[in-house]
């Protein structure tokens, strides 16, 4: 499978590691200063952030995630746009896209926002997609997890840890299996904890629609998405996880529709970027690539506006690429690039096509010009790395990726990829160091310590770089100090 689409990790590790997750959360409660606010008197914002990072580690350990640079950059850009117009106090956000066609999205304390790729398949417009993101941001901004602890008046941090464990299994597995696994492991998860209260859901809808309007999105799209989801699943045996954790009723739809009518009238435009992202997801998951080519040909023939022509032209180019018809893919994409030569998504897609048809040298030259204009751009850099690697310029590829980690040091998929890059370049010490960073982001401190030890042994045996030895020894000491702190 193309690396841009999946990093498959040990799926069961997340559930099996639940005890580490919960105990780490409890330690975090005692390790951070209190930054209380009017919403929660029990859990501070600082404690929520630390808990959220532990939760994110477990998501990374438990689910196949998608490192596609265009998709991740799009999600980050859209969510930050919404967050800047929201009631969030802490704008430190972390994102994860889970490789699943099932419809789902979730939020967790500390600004953790996650979506399944199934959301791209089900939300037909950017505003519909934004309605889900705005709703999840509202859960975080209103601190519904921490308020749940306050309302319980007991359990406190353990109660919040239990809620997070429930979200973990909701996000990464079938709900029935997930509840059983966590209950067996911890005895903490209850079915009710997979759902916010009705008042929390109503508040998230209301505040989410305010955020949408303030960020320039049509707030009526929330009700539109809800209506379609109910229609799609009316005759289904089991609704998607999103509807189990965010129950949609006719009254909830009516409330959302009624609120949207009270906003000032405004013109809203469609988003080509969003349709490009949808096309990437749709063509990837299609079981028969030739059928997708036929479908996009039909859509293009029936396109009546510049917007639909452009979006369906891109979809057809992508379908040709997925069907390994590279010459036709380039020909189809050409008019879009001529019209908008600096649109990153077009540039990256053309680079991916060149690389796939064994023209990596052409890709390198093509991307060099665009990276000069957009240095450190994430999708461009990853496409450039792929071309360098395909052309067997392994050392340069690894250095490009290593430099890029300075701008995305919390991107676990980037460190995973860097370890592979250094392996191709033949630098075994760097392989272990990159793996250590990867395991740190998964909160697997034992494996991180092990990898640093391997790297130190190599550098000591070589004896060429005392400074590197000293740096690795200090990293090991810092890691050991961190582990001691977590153990109390």
C-alpha positions in Angstrom: 0.0 0.0 0.0 1.2 3.5 -0.8 2.8 5.0 2.3 0.7 8.2 2.0 -2.3 6.1 3.0 -1.5 4.0 6.0 0.8 3.3 8.8 -0.6 0.0 10.3 0.5 -0.4 13.9 -0.4 -3.2 16.3 -4.1 -2.4 16.7 -4.6 -4.3 19.9 -1.7 -2.5 21.6 -4.0 0.4 22.5 -6.4 -1.7 24.4 -3.7 -3.8 26.0 -1.9 -0.6 27.0 -5.0 1.0 28.6 -3.6 0.6 32.1 -0.4 2.6 31.2 -2.7 5.2 29.7 -4.9 5.5 32.7 -2.1 5.5 35.2 -0.2 8.2 33.2 -3.3 10.4 33.3 -3.5 10.1 37.0 0.2 11.0 37.3 -0.3 14.0 35.0 -3.0 15.3 37.4 -0.4 15.6 40.1 2.4 16.8 37.9 1.0 20.0 36.5 0.2 23.3 38.2 -3.5 24.3 38.5 -4.8 26.6 35.8 -8.4 26.6 36.9 -11.2 28.5 35.2 -14.9 29.2 35.5 -15.9 26.0 33.7 -14.2 23.3 35.8 -12.9 23.5 39.3 -11.5 19.9 39.3 -9.4 19.6 36.2 -7.1 22.4 35.1 -6.4 23.3 31.4 -2.8 22.2 31.9 -3.9 18.8 33.3 -6.3 18.4 30.4 -3.6 19.1 27.9 -1.3 16.5 29.5 -4.1 14.0 29.5 -4.9 14.7 25.9 -1.3 14.0 24.8 -1.4 10.6 26.6 -4.7 9.9 24.8 -3.2 10.9 21.5 -0.4 8.5 22.1 -2.9 5.7 22.6 -4.7 6.6 19.4 -1.4 6.4 17.5 -0.7 3.0 19.0 -4.2 1.7 18.4 -5.4 2.7 15.0 -4.1 2.7 11.4 -3.6 6.3 10.6 -3.2 8.2 7.3 -0.1 10.2 6.8 -1.2 11.7 3.4 0.3 15.1 3.6 -2.4 16.9 1.6 -5.2 15.5 3.7 -3.5 16.2 7.0 -2.6 19.7 5.9 -6.1 20.4 4.8 -7.6 19.1 8.1 -5.1 21.3 10.1 -5.8 24.4 8.0 -9.6 24.0 8.2 -9.7 23.3 11.9 -7.4 26.2 12.8 -9.6 28.5 10.8 -12.6 27.3 12.9 -10.6 27.4 16.2 -9.5 31.0 15.6 -13.2 32.0 15.6 -14.2 29.7 18.5 -14.3 29.9 22.3 -11.2 27.8 22.7 -8.8 29.2 25.3 -5.9 26.8 24.5 -5.2 26.7 20.8 -2.6 23.9 21.0 -4.4 21.4 18.8 -3.3 17.9 17.6 -4.9 16.0 14.7 -5.2 12.5 13.6 -6.9 10.9 10.5 -7.9 7.3 10.9 -7.8 5.0 7.9 -11.5 3.9 8.0 -14.4 4.3 5.7 -16.8 4.3 8.7 -18.2 7.7 9.5 -16.7 9.0 12.8 -15.2 12.1 14.4 -14.1 12.7 18.0 -12.6 15.2 20.3 -10.7 14.8 23.5 -9.4 17.1 26.2 -6.2 19.0 25.4 -7.3 19.9 21.8 -7.2 16.4 20.3 -9.3 16.3 17.1 -9.7 13.2 15.1 -11.7 12.1 12.1 -12.1 8.9 10.0 -11.6 9.3 6.3 -15.3 8.2 6.2 -16.2 11.7 7.1 -14.9 13.0 3.8 -17.0 10.4 2.0 -20.2 11.4 3.8 -19.9 15.2 4.0 -20.6 16.4 0.5 -19.5 20.0 1.1 -16.8 21.7 3.1 -19.4 23.4 5.2 -20.9 20.0 6.2 -17.4 18.8 7.0 -16.8 22.0 9.0 -20.0 21.5 10.9 -18.6 18.3 12.5 -15.3 19.9 13.2 -17.0 23.0 14.8 -19.1 20.7 16.9 -16.1 18.8 18.1 -14.2 22.0 18.9 -17.1 23.1 20.9 -16.9 20.0 23.1 -13.3 20.9 23.8 -13.8 24.6 24.3 -16.7 24.0 26.7 -14.6 21.3 28.5 -17.4 18.8 28.5 -15.1 16.1 29.7 -13.9 18.0 32.7 -17.5 19.2 33.5 -18.5 15.6 33.5 -16.0 15.0 36.3 -17.3 18.0 38.2 -20.9 16.7 37.8 -20.0 13.3 39.1 -18.5 14.7 42.3 -16.5 11.5 42.6 -13.8 9.6 40.8 -12.4 12.8 39.5 -9.3 12.1 37.4 -10.0 8.4 37.2 -13.5 9.4 36.0 -12.0 11.5 33.2 -9.5 8.8 32.4 -12.4 6.4 32.0 -14.2 8.8 29.7 -11.1 9.1 27.6 -10.7 5.3 27.4 -14.2 5.1 26.1 -13.5 7.7 23.4 -10.4 5.7 22.5 -12.3 2.5 21.8 -15.1 4.5 20.1 -12.6 6.1 17.8 -10.6 2.9 16.9 -12.9 -0.1 16.9 -16.4 -1.5 16.9 -18.1 0.0 19.9 -19.4 -3.4 21.2 -15.9 -5.0 21.0 -14.3 -1.8 22.4 -16.5 -1.6 25.4 -16.0 -5.3 26.2 -12.2 -5.0 25.9 -11.9 -1.9 28.1 -14.4 -3.2 30.7 -12.4 -6.4 30.9 -9.1 -4.6 31.2 -10.1 -1.8 33.6 -13.7 -2.2 34.8 -14.2 1.5 34.1 -15.9 1.9 30.7 -19.7 2.1 30.7 -21.9 2.4 27.7 -23.2 5.8 28.9 -19.7 7.2 28.9 -19.5 6.8 25.1 -22.0 9.7 24.9 -22.1 13.2 26.0 -25.3 14.3 27.7 -28.1 15.7 25.6 -27.4 19.1 27.0 -23.7 18.8 26.1 -24.7 17.8 22.5 -27.1 20.7 22.2 -24.5 23.2 23.5 -21.9 21.8 21.1 -24.4 22.3 18.2 -25.3 25.8 19.2 -21.7 27.0 19.8 -20.5 25.0 16.8 -22.9 26.9 14.5 -21.7 30.2 15.9 -18.2 29.2 15.2 -19.1 28.1 11.6 -20.8 31.5 10.9 -17.9 33.5 12.4 -15.4 31.5 10.3 -17.4 32.0 7.1 -19.2 28.7 6.7 -23.0 28.3 6.2 -24.4 27.2 9.6 -27.4 25.6 7.9 -25.0 22.8 6.7 -25.1 21.2 10.1 -28.8 20.4 9.7 -28.2 19.3 6.1 -25.6 16.8 7.1 -27.7 15.5 10.0 -30.7 14.9 7.6 -28.6 13.0 5.2 -27.0 10.8 7.9 -30.5 9.9 9.2 -31.7 9.1 5.6 -28.6 7.0 4.8 -28.9 4.9 8.0 -32.7 4.7 8.2 -32.7 1.0 7.1 -29.3 0.1 8.4 -28.9 -2.6 11.0 -26.4 -0.6 12.9 -25.8 3.1 12.6 -22.2 4.4 12.2 -20.2 5.1 15.4 -20.7 8.8 15.0 -24.4 8.5 15.3 -24.1 6.2 18.4 -21.9 8.8 20.1 -23.7 11.8 18.7 -27.4 10.7 18.5 -29.3 12.7 15.9 -33.0 13.2 16.4 -35.7 15.1 14.4 -35.8 17.7 17.2 -32.1 18.2 17.0 -32.3 18.8 13.3 -35.1 21.2 13.7 -33.2 23.1 16.4 -30.1 23.4 14.1 -32.3 24.5 11.2 -34.1 27.0 13.3 -30.9 28.6 14.7 -29.4 28.8 11.2 -32.3 30.9 10.0 -31.5 33.6 12.7 -28.0 34.4 11.3 -27.6 37.4 9.0 -28.0 36.6 5.3 -24.6 36.0 3.6 -23.3 34.6 0.3 -21.3 31.3 0.7 -19.0 29.8 -1.9 -18.1 26.2 -2.6 -14.6 24.9 -1.7 -12.5 23.4 -4.5 -9.9 22.3 -2.0 -12.5 20.2 -0.2 -13.7 18.5 -3.3 -10.1 17.7 -4.2 -9.7 16.0 -0.8 -12.9 14.1 -1.3 -11.7 12.9 -4.6 -8.4 11.6 -3.1 -10.4 9.6 -0.5 -13.0 8.4 -2.9 -10.6 7.1 -5.6 -8.4 5.5 -3.0 -11.1 3.4 -1.5 -12.8 2.4 -4.8 -12.5 -1.3 -5.2 -12.5 -1.1 -9.0 -10.4 1.8 -10.3 -11.7 1.4 -13.9 -15.2 2.0 -12.7 -14.1 5.2 -11.0 -12.7 6.4 -14.3 -16.0 5.8 -15.9 -17.9 7.5 -13.1 -15.7 10.7 -13.3 -16.0 10.7 -17.1 -19.8 10.8 -16.7 -19.7 13.5 -14.0 -17.4 15.6 -16.2 -19.6 15.3 -19.2 -22.6 16.5 -17.2 -20.7 19.3 -15.4 -22.3 22.7 -16.0 -20.2 25.1 -14.0 -16.6 26.0 -13.8 -16.5 24.7 -10.3 -17.9 21.3 -11.1 -15.7 21.1 -14.3 -12.6 21.7 -12.3 -13.4 19.4 -9.4 -14.5 16.5 -11.7 -11.5 17.0 -14.0 -9.2 16.6 -10.9 -11.2 13.5 -9.9 -10.8 12.0 -13.4 -7.0 12.7 -13.3 -6.8 11.0 -10.0 -8.9 8.1 -11.2 -6.5 7.6 -14.1 -3.6 7.7 -11.8 -5.1 5.1 -9.4 -5.8 3.0 -12.5 -2.1 3.3 -13.5 -3.0 5.2 -16.7 -0.3 7.8 -16.1 -0.2 9.4 -19.5 -3.9 10.1 -19.4 -3.6 11.3 -15.8 -1.0 13.9 -16.8 -3.0 15.0 -19.9 -6.2 15.4 -17.8 -4.4 17.4 -15.0 -2.6 19.7 -17.5 -5.4 22.2 -18.0 -5.9 22.6 -14.3 -2.2 23.2 -13.8 -2.1 25.7 -16.6 -5.1 27.5 -15.1 -3.8 27.5 -11.5 0.0 26.5 -11.6 0.7 27.2 -8.0 -2.2 25.3 -6.4 -0.3 22.9 -4.1 -2.8 20.0 -4.5 -2.4 20.1 -8.3 1.4 20.4 -8.0 1.7 17.5 -5.6 -0.6 15.3 -7.6 1.4 15.9 -10.7 4.6 15.0 -8.8 3.0 11.8 -7.5 2.0 10.8 -11.1 5.5 11.5 -12.4 7.1 9.5 -9.5 4.6 6.6 -10.0 5.6 6.3 -13.7 9.3 6.1 -12.8 10.1 9.7 -13.8 11.4 10.7 -10.3 14.1 12.9 -11.9 11.4 14.9 -13.6 9.5 15.2 -10.3 12.6 16.5 -8.5 13.1 19.2 -11.1 9.4 20.1 -11.1 9.1 20.3 -7.3 12.4 22.2 -6.9 10.8 25.3 -8.4 7.8 25.1 -6.2 9.8 24.5 -3.0 11.8 27.6 -3.7 8.5 29.5 -3.6 7.0 27.5 -0.7 9.9 26.4 1.5 9.1 23.8 4.1 5.6 23.2 2.7 4.6 19.8 4.1 2.9 18.2 1.1 5.6 19.5 -1.3 8.4 18.3 0.9 6.9 14.8 1.3 6.4 14.5 -2.5 10.0 15.7 -3.0 11.3 13.1 -0.5 9.4 10.4 -2.3 11.0 11.3 -5.6 14.5 11.4 -4.1 13.9 8.0 -2.5 12.5 6.6 -5.8 15.6 7.9 -7.6 17.8 6.2 -5.0 19.2 9.4 -3.6 18.8 8.0 -0.2 21.1 10.1 1.8 19.7 13.4 0.4 16.2 12.1 0.9 16.9 11.3 4.6 18.4 14.7 5.1 15.4 16.5 3.6 13.1 14.5 5.9 15.3 15.1 8.9 15.3 18.9 8.3 11.5 18.7 7.9 11.1 17.2 11.4 12.2 20.6 12.8 8.9 22.0 11.6 6.7 19.0 12.5 8.4 17.4 15.5 5.2 16.0 16.8 4.3 14.2 13.6 4.7 10.5 14.5 4.3 9.4 10.9 7.2 11.6 9.8 9.6 10.0 12.3 8.4 6.6 11.2 9.2 7.5 7.6 12.5 9.0 8.6 13.6 5.8 10.2 12.9 4.0 6.9 14.8 6.7 5.0 17.9 6.4 7.2 17.7 2.6 6.7 17.8 3.0 3.0 20.7 5.5 3.4 22.6 2.9 5.5 22.9 5.0 8.7 21.9 2.5 11.3 22.5 4.9 14.3 20.1 7.4 12.7 17.5 4.6 12.2 17.5 3.9 15.9 17.4 7.6 16.8 14.4 8.2 14.6 12.7 5.1 16.0 13.2 6.5 19.5 11.5 9.7 18.6 8.6 7.7 17.0 8.2 5.6 20.1 8.3 8.7 22.3 5.3 10.1 20.5 3.6 6.8 21.2 4.5 7.0 24.9 6.3 3.7 24.5 9.2 4.7 26.7 10.7 1.3 27.1 11.2 0.9 23.3 12.4 4.5 23.0 15.1 3.9 25.6 16.0 0.7 23.9 16.5 2.4 20.5 18.6 5.2 22.1 20.7 2.5 23.7 21.3 0.9 20.3 22.3 4.2 18.8 24.7 5.0 21.6 26.4 1.6 21.3 27.0 2.2 17.6 28.4 5.7 18.2 30.6 4.5 21.0 32.0 1.7 18.9 32.7 4.0 16.1 34.4 6.6 18.4 34.2 9.2 15.7 31.9 11.7 17.4 32.2 12.4 21.1 29.7 15.2 20.8 27.1 12.8 19.4 27.8 10.3 22.2 27.3 13.0 24.8 24.0 14.1 23.1 22.6 10.6 23.2 23.6 10.0 26.8 21.8 13.2 27.7 18.7 12.1 25.8 18.7 8.8 27.7 19.1 10.6 31.0 16.2 12.9 30.1 14.0 10.0 29.1 14.8 8.1 32.3 14.0 11.1 34.4 10.6 11.4 32.6 9.8 7.8 33.3 10.7 8.1 36.9 8.4 11.2 37.1 5.5 9.2 35.6 6.1 6.3 38.0 5.9 8.8 40.9 
